[in-house]
């Protein structure tokens, strides 16, 4: 199970990186949009590798742990870091 998650995560991030490296070579708007769309699709694929970690850490309280980590990662630092600049 763990090796499968690592594989999915790695392939998703490598795919996204490859698509983003194609961006400078995009000859117009449509190839740029296609590269961006493929990159975001690969990032969505990679979520299967790390989004289930909350279930591994605390199966009974996975929702609470997910809420705490999303609040700390997104909301708190998203509000604090611009003030620190």
MMTF fields as JSON, N, C-alpha, C and O atoms, coordinates in Angstrom:
{
  "mmtfVersion": "1.0.0",
  "mmtfProducer": "UNKNOWN",
  "numBonds": 339,
  "numAtoms": 340,
  "numGroups": 85,
  "numChains": 1,
  "numModels": 1,
  "chainsPerModel": [1],
  "groupsPerChain": [85],
  "chainIdList": ["A"],
  "bondAtomList": [4, 2, 8, 6, 12, 10, 16, 14, 20, 18, 24, 22, 28, 26, 32, 30, 36, 34, 40, 38, 44, 42, 48, 46, 52, 50, 56, 54, 60, 58, 64, 62, 68, 66, 72, 70, 76, 74, 80, 78, 84, 82, 88, 86, 92, 90, 96, 94, 100, 98, 104, 102, 108, 106, 112, 110, 116, 114, 120, 118, 124, 122, 128, 126, 132, 130, 136, 134, 140, 138, 144, 142, 148, 146, 152, 150, 156, 154, 160, 158, 164, 162, 168, 166, 172, 170, 176, 174, 180, 178, 184, 182, 188, 186, 192, 190, 196, 194, 200, 198, 204, 202, 208, 206, 212, 210, 216, 214, 220, 218, 224, 222, 228, 226, 232, 230, 236, 234, 240, 238, 244, 242, 248, 246, 252, 250, 256, 254, 260, 258, 264, 262, 268, 266, 272, 270, 276, 274, 280, 278, 284, 282, 288, 286, 292, 290, 296, 294, 300, 298, 304, 302, 308, 306, 312, 310, 316, 314, 320, 318, 324, 322, 328, 326, 332, 330, 336, 334],
  "bondOrderList": [1, 1, 1, 1, 1, 1, 1, 1, 1, 1, 1, 1, 1, 1, 1, 1, 1, 1, 1, 1, 1, 1, 1, 1, 1, 1, 1, 1, 1, 1, 1, 1, 1, 1, 1, 1, 1, 1, 1, 1, 1, 1, 1, 1, 1, 1, 1, 1, 1, 1, 1, 1, 1, 1, 1, 1, 1, 1, 1, 1, 1, 1, 1, 1, 1, 1, 1, 1, 1, 1, 1, 1, 1, 1, 1, 1, 1, 1, 1, 1, 1, 1, 1, 1],
  "groupList": [{"groupName": "UNK", "atomNameList": ["N", "CA", "C", "O"], "elementList": ["N", "C", "C", "O"], "formalChargeList": [0, 0, 0, 0], "bondAtomList": [1, 0, 2, 1, 3, 2], "bondOrderList": [1, 1, 2], "singleLetterCode": "X", "chemCompType": "L-PEPTIDE LINKING"}],
  "groupTypeList": [0, 0, 0, 0, 0, 0, 0, 0, 0, 0, 0, 0, 0, 0, 0, 0, 0, 0, 0, 0, 0, 0, 0, 0, 0, 0, 0, 0, 0, 0, 0, 0, 0, 0, 0, 0, 0, 0, 0, 0, 0, 0, 0, 0, 0, 0, 0, 0, 0, 0, 0, 0, 0, 0, 0, 0, 0, 0, 0, 0, 0, 0, 0, 0, 0, 0, 0, 0, 0, 0, 0, 0, 0, 0, 0, 0, 0, 0, 0, 0, 0, 0, 0, 0, 0],
  "groupIdList": [1, 2, 3, 4, 5, 6, 7, 8, 9, 10, 11, 12, 13, 14, 15, 16, 17, 18, 19, 20, 21, 22, 23, 24, 25, 26, 27, 28, 29, 30, 31, 32, 33, 34, 35, 36, 37, 38, 39, 40, 41, 42, 43, 44, 45, 46, 47, 48, 49, 50, 51, 52, 53, 54, 55, 56, 57, 58, 59, 60, 61, 62, 63, 64, 65, 66, 67, 68, 69, 70, 71, 72, 73, 74, 75, 76, 77, 78, 79, 80, 81, 82, 83, 84, 85],
  "secStructList": [7, 2, 2, 2, 2, 2, 2, 2, 2, 2, 2, 2, 2, 2, 2, 2, 2, 2, 2, 2, 2, 6, 4, 4, 4, 7, 7, 1, 2, 2, 2, 2, 2, 2, 2, 2, 2, 2, 2, 2, 2, 2, 2, 2, 2, 2, 2, 2, 2, 2, 6, 6, 2, 2, 2, 2, 2, 7, 1, 6, 6, 2, 2, 2, 2, 2, 2, 2, 2, 2, 0, 0, 0, 0, 0, 0, 2, 2, 2, 2, 2, 2, 2, 2, 7],
  "xCoordList": [0.832, 0.0, 0.88, 0.64, 1.886, 2.731, 3.517, 3.689, 3.989, 4.749, 3.838, 4.267, 2.595, 1.643, 1.362, 1.283, 1.211, 0.984, 2.19, 2.049, 3.376, 4.589, 4.71, 5.125, 4.353, 4.412, 3.425, 3.783, 2.195, 1.181, 1.604, 1.473, 2.105, 2.55, 3.706, 3.705, 4.685, 5.86, 5.489, 5.932, 4.679, 4.277, 3.476, 3.627, 2.631, 1.861, 2.739, 2.55, 3.699, 4.574, 5.528, 5.808, 6.03, 6.92, 6.147, 6.647, 4.922, 4.088, 3.794, 3.847, 3.487, 3.218, 4.464, 4.383, 5.616, 6.865, 7.184, 7.61, 6.98, 7.246, 6.317, 6.741, 5.049, 4.104, 4.47, 4.354, 4.908, 5.298, 6.571, 6.754, 7.451, 8.657, 8.335, 9.136, 7.18, 6.753, 6.185, 6.05, 5.859, 5.228, 6.047, 5.465, 7.357, 8.101, 8.102, 8.266, 7.924, 7.92, 6.542, 6.394, 5.543, 4.19, 4.179, 4.584, 3.713, 3.739, 2.545, 2.494, 1.611, 0.42, -0.397, 0.049, -1.605, -2.476, -2.955, -2.911, -3.406, -3.957, -2.921, -3.244, -1.691, -0.704, -0.375, -0.111, -0.388, -0.153, -1.263, -1.012, -2.502, -3.641, -3.604, -3.92, -3.217, -3.13, -2.064, -2.291, -0.912, 0.151, -0.28, 0.005, -0.962, -1.45, -2.499, -2.482, -3.41, -4.45, -3.857, -4.266, -2.894, -2.241, -1.471, -1.442, -0.851, -0.121, -1.06, -0.764, -2.175, -3.135, -3.764, -4.062, -3.967, -4.469, -3.49, -3.888, -2.214, -1.191, -1.121, -0.919, -1.282, -1.284, -2.497, -2.405, -3.624, -4.794, -4.549, -5.013, -3.821, -3.461, -2.563, -2.678, -1.678, -0.74, -1.419, -0.866, -2.587, -3.282, -3.62, -3.765, -3.747, -4.015, -2.873, -3.045, -1.708, -0.561, -0.455, 0.069, -0.943, -0.745, -2.028, -1.988, -3.145, -4.382, -4.908, -5.669, -4.504, -4.988, -4.111, -4.366, -3.095, -2.221, -2.974, -2.621, -3.988, -4.769, -5.468, -5.637, -5.869, -6.486, -5.466, -5.814, -4.207, -3.164, -2.8, -2.568, -2.751, -2.317, -3.386, -3.087, -4.609, -5.684, -6.978, -7.789, -7.187, -8.366, -9.693, -10.637, -9.747, -10.997, -11.255, -12.406, -10.182, -10.314, -9.736, -9.221, -9.817, -9.201, -9.797, -9.074, -11.088, -11.721, -11.226, -10.986, -11.075, -10.585, -9.134, -8.764, -8.315, -6.905, -6.785, -5.955, -7.608, -7.598, -8.006, -7.402, -9.008, -9.438, -8.371, -8.158, -7.707, -6.643, -5.483, -4.963, -5.076, -3.939, -4.281, -3.431, -5.489, -5.871, -5.99, -5.647, -6.467, -6.559, -5.179, -4.925, -4.285, -2.931, -2.183, -1.478, -2.325, -1.574, -2.118, -1.343, -3.402, -3.986, -4.384, -3.93, -5.222, -5.802, -4.834, -4.66, -4.208, -3.348, -2.144, -1.881, -1.412, -0.212, -0.554, 0.228, -1.692, -2.122, -2.434, -2.317, -2.83, -3.118, -1.897, -1.762, -1.001, 0.146, 1.289, 1.904, 1.59, 2.753, 2.682, 3.706, 1.547, 1.542, 1.832, 2.386, 1.465, 1.742, 3.214, 3.734, 3.91, 5.329, 6.206, 7.363, 5.683, 6.498, 6.725, 7.392],
  "yCoordList": [-1.185, 0.0, 1.254, 2.184, 1.275, 2.463, 2.681, 3.821, 1.62, 1.796, 2.265, 3.023, 1.823, 2.298, 3.784, 4.507, 4.235, 5.662, 6.49, 7.568, 5.982, 6.704, 6.785, 7.812, 5.717, 5.702, 6.703, 7.467, 6.7, 7.634, 9.075, 9.933, 9.339, 10.677, 11.126, 12.247, 10.261, 10.593, 10.824, 11.801, 9.933, 10.104, 11.387, 12.067, 11.712, 12.945, 14.18, 15.09, 14.223, 15.396, 15.484, 16.579, 14.349, 14.366, 14.788, 15.56, 14.28, 14.685, 16.175, 16.826, 16.715, 18.148, 18.962, 19.985, 18.507, 19.218, 19.211, 20.227, 18.077, 17.995, 18.92, 19.587, 18.952, 19.839, 21.303, 22.107, 21.652, 23.038, 23.415, 24.576, 22.449, 22.736, 22.957, 23.546, 22.495, 22.731, 24.132, 24.586, 24.809, 26.136, 27.147, 27.842, 27.271, 28.247, 27.922, 28.821, 26.668, 26.274, 26.407, 26.192, 26.754, 26.893, 28.032, 29.156, 27.715, 28.694, 29.622, 30.525, 29.428, 30.276, 30.031, 29.393, 30.559, 30.467, 29.027, 28.523, 28.374, 27.026, 26.009, 25.214, 25.994, 25.073, 25.403, 24.5, 26.676, 27.058, 26.587, 26.107, 26.727, 26.247, 24.731, 24.179, 24.051, 22.59, 22.138, 21.196, 22.793, 22.422, 22.679, 21.879, 23.787, 24.094, 23.081, 22.629, 22.728, 21.765, 20.398, 19.744, 19.965, 18.679, 18.7, 17.705, 19.836, 19.959, 19.853, 19.151, 20.541, 20.479, 19.094, 18.628, 18.441, 17.07, 16.126, 15.26, 16.297, 15.465, 15.75, 14.833, 16.999, 17.325, 16.711, 16.278, 16.675, 16.003, 14.512, 13.905, 13.925, 12.507, 12.254, 11.221, 13.187, 12.994, 13.076, 12.596, 13.667, 13.758, 12.396, 12.242, 11.405, 10.055, 9.487, 8.503, 10.105, 9.621, 10.167, 9.491, 11.381, 11.95, 12.375, 12.678, 12.408, 12.832, 11.812, 12.151, 10.578, 9.537, 9.378, 8.505, 10.201, 10.102, 10.327, 9.744, 11.148, 11.405, 10.128, 9.907, 9.298, 8.014, 7.078, 6.272, 7.18, 6.331, 6.791, 5.974, 8.102, 8.654, 8.457, 7.985, 8.812, 8.725, 8.306, 9.165, 7.024, 6.581, 7.047, 7.373, 7.072, 7.452, 8.957, 9.394, 9.743, 11.198, 11.822, 12.939, 11.121, 11.604, 12.946, 13.813, 13.117, 14.375, 15.556, 16.636, 15.354, 16.413, 16.752, 17.923, 15.712, 15.942, 16.66, 17.557, 16.274, 16.933, 18.394, 19.266, 18.669, 20.047, 20.899, 22.047, 20.345, 21.082, 21.357, 22.472, 20.348, 20.548, 21.519, 22.317, 21.468, 22.416, 23.833, 24.793, 23.973, 25.301, 25.875, 27.04, 25.064, 25.54, 25.831, 26.836, 24.975, 25.139, 26.218, 26.954, 26.331, 27.263, 28.601, 29.652, 28.558, 29.793, 30.609, 31.806, 29.966, 30.695, 31.277, 32.476, 30.432, 30.928, 31.816, 32.702, 31.601, 32.477, 33.882, 34.847, 34.004, 35.317, 35.942, 37.165, 35.11, 35.626, 36.019, 37.065, 35.234, 35.5, 36.823, 37.499, 37.235, 38.546, 39.689, 40.71, 39.53, 40.582, 40.638, 41.705, 39.501, 39.448, 40.057, 40.389, 40.21, 40.754, 42.191, 42.817],
  "zCoordList": [0.0, 0.0, 0.0, -0.77, 0.856, 0.958, -0.331, -0.763, -0.94, -2.187, -3.314, -4.184, -3.306, -4.305, -4.157, -5.151, -2.935, -2.69, -3.094, -3.671, -2.788, -3.178, -4.684, -5.221, -5.367, -6.825, -7.426, -8.322, -6.937, -7.439, -7.177, -8.05, -5.99, -5.629, -6.512, -7.02, -6.694, -7.49, -8.948, -9.552, -9.52, -10.919, -11.123, -12.138, -10.161, -10.273, -10.252, -11.059, -9.338, -9.253, -10.432, -10.92, -10.894, -12.065, -13.303, -14.121, -13.441, -14.575, -14.567, -15.611, -13.399, -13.292, -13.616, -14.296, -13.129, -13.404, -14.894, -15.444, -15.545, -16.99, -17.774, -18.718, -17.375, -18.065, -17.859, -18.784, -16.658, -16.41, -17.15, -17.514, -17.376, -18.155, -19.627, -20.352, -20.074, -21.456, -21.664, -22.8, -20.585, -20.695, -21.498, -22.332, -21.298, -22.1, -23.598, -24.422, -23.952, -25.357, -25.989, -27.192, -25.208, -25.752, -26.771, -26.478, -27.954, -29.028, -29.064, -29.9, -28.205, -28.202, -26.952, -25.998, -26.988, -25.823, -25.604, -24.482, -26.66, -26.5, -26.013, -25.13, -26.544, -25.96, -24.5, -23.706, -24.149, -22.756, -21.845, -20.74, -22.314, -21.529, -21.411, -20.357, -22.5, -22.456, -21.46, -20.701, -21.452, -20.511, -19.07, -18.178, -18.847, -17.505, -17.054, -15.91, -17.961, -17.635, -17.326, -16.367, -18.135, -17.874, -16.554, -15.829, -16.249, -14.995, -13.798, -12.831, -13.863, -12.753, -12.648, -11.549, -13.782, -13.757, -13.077, -12.298, -13.374, -12.733, -11.239, -10.443, -10.854, -9.424, -8.727, -7.578, -9.421, -8.869, -8.702, -7.737, -9.639, -9.553, -8.352, -7.691, -8.071, -6.969, -5.601, -4.612, -5.534, -4.242, -3.67, -2.458, -4.546, -4.074, -3.254, -2.535, -3.36, -2.616, -1.213, -0.327, -0.987, 0.35, 1.054, 2.246, 0.371, 1.038, 2.034, 2.94, 1.863, 2.768, 4.007, 4.837, 4.137, 5.31, 6.61, 7.635, 6.587, 7.791, 8.259, 9.458, 7.306, 7.674, 8.309, 9.172, 7.884, 8.472, 9.874, 10.765, 10.063, 11.344, 12.417, 13.514, 12.105, 13.095, 12.401, 12.055, 12.193, 11.446, 12.056, 11.337, 13.374, 14.036, 13.953, 13.925, 13.913, 13.912, 12.645, 12.686, 11.536, 10.294, 9.854, 9.363, 10.023, 9.63, 10.447, 9.906, 11.733, 12.612, 12.28, 12.196, 12.093, 11.761, 10.419, 10.272, 9.439, 8.135, 8.278, 7.653, 9.079, 9.286, 9.952, 9.564, 10.943, 11.631, 10.689, 10.65, 9.93, 9.03, 7.898, 7.503, 7.378, 6.336, 6.882, 6.191, 8.099, 8.699, 8.945, 8.641, 9.494, 9.775, 8.487, 8.395, 7.502, 6.263, 5.355, 4.744, 5.253, 4.302, 4.891, 4.437, 5.889, 6.408, 7.244, 7.012, 8.212, 9.137, 8.411, 8.502, 7.691, 7.029, 5.836, 5.489, 5.21, 4.132, 4.629, 3.874, 5.887, 6.457, 7.113, 7.129, 7.658, 8.394, 7.47, 7.681, 6.474, 5.632, 4.874, 4.786, 4.325, 3.668, 4.62, 4.213, 5.881, 6.869, 7.185, 7.509, 7.098, 7.435, 6.344, 6.604, 5.136, 4.045, 4.222, 3.399]
}
